[in-house]
Amino acid sequence: MNKSSRQRLVSGTLVGGSLLAVALASCLFLWWLLGKPLRGEKPFDQQAAGSVVNLVLSSSLTPKSSGAITLPPALASNSLDGRVYVTVDSTGTTWILFPTWRGKGDNLAGYLYRSSQATGPRPATVTINGPDIASPGGTRSLEYTVDKQIDANWYHIYNDMD
């Protein structure tokens, strides 16, 4: 192998190696980007939300007939839209939804309070009142997925149609 051939081989190896490094870096960047939560959920303060729960359960805050409660300014930061959504089921359990993320359509995530302590495994889904995009300030009963149970009274839920 002459000097010219070696130079071309080294040059080709460097170019090929550089392209491979760029491709690998691009793949790693995409993996990092797509692995991040795409949903920018509002931070949730369970203790502060507990104050809202106490006011609802003591009837100091009462829902409209639709189940929505517009929170007073001092409490509005507990929910993405300044509202909580109340459902009372057939067993008398009160459910209070605190939305923390809103996507397109009915896509929503949030924290859900349950007035009676849960026993047994967490439910896979719950059907409760949430915001109605067709009627601003109104509610709509939807089935939400329960993705984790925080404690005996709190769940993280979502509805993601995509």
N, C-alpha and C positions, 0 to 999 in steps of 0.2 A: 504494500500500500504506500503510495507516494504522499508527499506533504499536502498536496492539493486535495486528495481524497480524504485524508484525515481531517483537514479543516472543514470540508463539507459535512463530514460525519459528525464532528463536534458541533458545528453550527446547526445542523438539523436536529441533533439531540437537544440542544439548548432551546430551540424554537418549539419543538414537540413537548419538552418538559415544561416550558413556560405556558403553553396552551393547556396542558393537563392541569397545571397549578391554578390557572384562571378558572377552568371548568370546575375543579374541585371546590374552589372558594365560592363560586356561584352556587353550586349545589348546597354547600354548607349554609350560605346566606339564606337561600330559599327554605331550607329545613328549619332554620332558626326563626325566620319570619312566619312561616305557616304553623309552626309549633306554638307560637304565642297565642294567647286568647285573643280572638278577633273582636270579642264582645267587650267593650269598655264599661263594665258595670260600675255603678255609683257605689262608693264605699258604704257599708251598712254598719250602724252602731246599734247593736242589739239592746244595750242598756237604755239608750235614748228612745228606741222604739217601744221598749217596755213601758215607758211613761204614756205613750199614745195608747197602748193596749189597756192600761189601767183606766184611762179616761173613757175609752169606749165601753169597757166592761162595767164601769160604774155609771154609765149613761150620761156622763158629763159631755161627751161627744156622741152625737147620735147621727146615724146614717140617714140620708134621704131614702125615699121609698125604693130607689134603685139599688141602694146598698153603698153608694159612694159617700165619703166624708171628705170635704175640703178642710184640710188642716189649717189651724190658725198660723199666722206668720212665724211664730216662735217654734212651731213644731213641723212646719212644712218641709224642712230639710231632711226629714226622716223618709221621704218618698221622692222618687224621681219627678213626679208630676204634682207634688204637694197634696196628694190625695191618698187615702187608703180605701180599700174595697172590702166590705163586710158581707159575709154569707153566714146565715144560721141554718144548719142542716136539720134533717128530720129528727135527729136524736137530741137537738138542742145545743149542739156544739157550735160555738162561734169561731169562724175563721176570718182572719184579718190579713189581707194581702198588702205588702209594702213593695211596690214596683221599684226596681233598681236599674233596669235596662229596658229600652224600647227599640225594637227594630222596625222593619217595614211590616205593614199589615198587623196581624195579631201577635207577631213575635214579641215576646216579653220574658223577662226574668225578674225574680224578686224573692223576698223572704215572706214566709207564711206562718202566722201564729195560729195555734190551735188551742182553744180554751180548756179542753179536757186533755189530760196527759195521755200520750200515745202508749199503748201496750202492744206488744208483738212487733212484727216486722213493719218497716215503713211502707206506706202504700206506694204502689208504682205510679199512680195518678190520683189527682183530686179534681173534682168539678166545682169550681167556685166562681164568684163574680170577679171580673177584672174590667179594665177600661174598654170601652167600645169605640173603635176608630170612626164608625159611621155616625156616632152621636157624641160629640165632645162633651165631657162631663158626665156622660151616661155610663152604664155598665152593661156587660154581656157575660153570660155564664159560659165558661169554656173549660175544657179538660186540660189540665197542666200536668207535666211530668215532674215527679218528685225525684230530684237527682241526689239529694242527701238530707239526712236528718241531723239537725244541729244538736238538739236535746229533746226531751219529752214533749215540748210544746212548739218547737220551731223547726221548719223545713226550708230548704232552698228549692225553688221550683222554676220551671221555664216552660214556655210554649214556643217552639221553633218549627215553623212550617217548611223551612227550606231544607 
